[in-house]
Every structure is written in structure tokens, then in C-alpha cells.
Amino acid sequence: MITGIGLDIVEMSRIRRLDIKSPKFRARILTDYEQTEYDQLTETRKIEFLAGRFAAKEAYSKAKGTGIGSECSFQDIEVRKDDKGKPTIYFRGTETGLVSITHSKEFAAAQVLLQTT
């Protein structure tokens, strides 16, 4: 049964400005695991990755119905890829939902589906 669905879109230029303005922004958004993956990317790909993870985490918090806050922080949510590159979303270390992330030159977007088995 589907228990939640969330969607978020973000402007790449906004994420780029926030990242340049404050290194704390990236540390607030990315978990240690995600930061390691981020560090291995090209400069162009880094903003796409950061914007995609931001959108995925916002979408997850919408699907969960909490928004980002004390019940659900950016650090509680992590996106990991499987061997084929398919992303999966984890909440506090437990796989919890399906996620799709996309981006264009100007935008990154993500959709999250939460379901019970």
C-alpha cells in the first residue's frame, strides 16, 4: 500500500549560489556517505549531484508528511545507488522508499514513493 508520495524541484543556480556562499550548506545536506561520492565527481557533476540530493530529501520529507525539521533532517535521509546506479532512499539507515532523480541544465527534480509491504 502506498503511504506517501513526494515531489520536489529546485533551480541549479540556487543550489550553486548556496554552495558557494557557505560550505556549511553542503555539510548540512549530504551525509558522510554522500559526501564521499560527491568528492569523486567532476565540478559540473557536483552541483547536479548536490541539487538532486537536496530535491530527493525534500521530496522524501513531503512523502513522510513531516517536512524537514526535528522529526526528519537532511542527515536522517540518504540516497544510495545500487550496482546498476538505481537510487534508493534510506531513513536513519533503513531502506524506506523508491526515488527517481532527474536534472536538466537549469533544474533538478526528485520524486519519492513510500509504501508498506
C-alpha positions in Angstrom: 0.0 0.0 0.0 1.3 3.5 -0.9 1.7 5.6 2.3 3.2 8.7 0.8 4.4 10.4 -2.4 6.6 13.5 -2.6 7.9 15.7 -5.4 10.4 18.5 -5.4 12.1 20.7 -8.0 15.0 23.0 -7.4 16.9 25.5 -9.5 20.5 24.5 -10.1 21.6 28.2 -9.9 20.1 28.5 -6.4 22.0 25.4 -5.2 25.2 26.7 -6.8 24.8 30.1 -5.0 24.1 28.5 -1.6 27.1 26.1 -2.0 29.5 29.0 -2.9 28.1 31.2 -0.2 28.5 28.7 2.6 30.5 25.4 2.8 28.2 24.5 5.7 25.3 24.2 3.2 26.8 21.1 1.6 27.7 19.6 5.0 24.1 20.2 6.1 22.6 18.4 3.1 25.0 15.5 2.4 25.7 12.6 4.7 29.3 11.3 5.1 28.5 8.5 2.6 27.1 11.0 0.1 30.0 13.5 0.6 32.4 10.7 -0.3 30.6 10.1 -3.5 30.4 13.9 -4.2 34.2 14.3 -3.7 34.8 11.9 -6.6 32.7 13.8 -9.2 33.7 16.5 -11.7 32.9 20.1 -10.9 29.9 20.2 -13.2 28.5 17.0 -11.9 29.0 18.1 -8.2 26.2 20.7 -8.5 23.9 18.2 -10.3 24.5 15.7 -7.5 24.0 18.2 -4.7 20.8 19.6 -6.2 19.5 16.1 -6.9 20.1 15.0 -3.3 18.5 18.2 -2.0 15.4 17.6 -4.1 15.2 13.9 -3.1 15.4 14.7 0.6 12.8 17.4 0.3 10.6 15.0 -1.6 11.1 12.3 1.0 10.1 14.7 3.8 7.0 15.6 1.9 6.1 12.0 1.3 6.6 11.3 5.0 4.4 14.3 5.9 6.9 15.9 8.3 8.8 18.3 6.1 12.5 18.9 7.0 12.8 19.5 10.8 13.3 17.8 14.1 11.5 14.6 13.1 13.3 14.3 9.7 16.5 16.1 9.0 18.7 16.2 5.8 21.2 14.0 7.7 18.5 11.4 8.5 17.9 10.8 4.8 20.4 9.2 2.5 20.3 8.3 -1.2 22.5 5.3 -2.2 22.9 3.8 -5.7 22.9 0.0 -6.3 25.4 -1.7 -8.6 23.5 -0.6 -11.7 23.1 3.0 -10.5 19.5 2.8 -9.4 19.0 5.2 -6.4 17.3 4.0 -3.2 16.3 6.2 -0.3 17.2 5.4 3.3 15.8 6.9 6.5 18.1 6.6 9.5 19.9 3.7 7.9 16.8 1.7 6.8 15.7 1.4 3.2 12.3 3.1 3.1 11.3 4.1 -0.3 11.7 4.5 -4.1 13.2 7.6 -5.5 13.7 9.0 -9.0 16.1 11.9 -9.5 16.5 13.9 -12.8 18.1 17.1 -13.8 18.4 19.4 -16.7 20.7 22.4 -17.3 18.5 24.6 -15.1 16.6 22.3 -12.7 16.9 19.1 -10.6 13.8 17.2 -9.5 13.0 14.2 -7.5 10.0 12.0 -6.8 9.7 9.7 -3.8 7.2 6.9 -3.2 6.8 5.3 0.2 5.0 2.1 0.6 4.3 -0.7 3.2 4.8 -4.3 2.3 
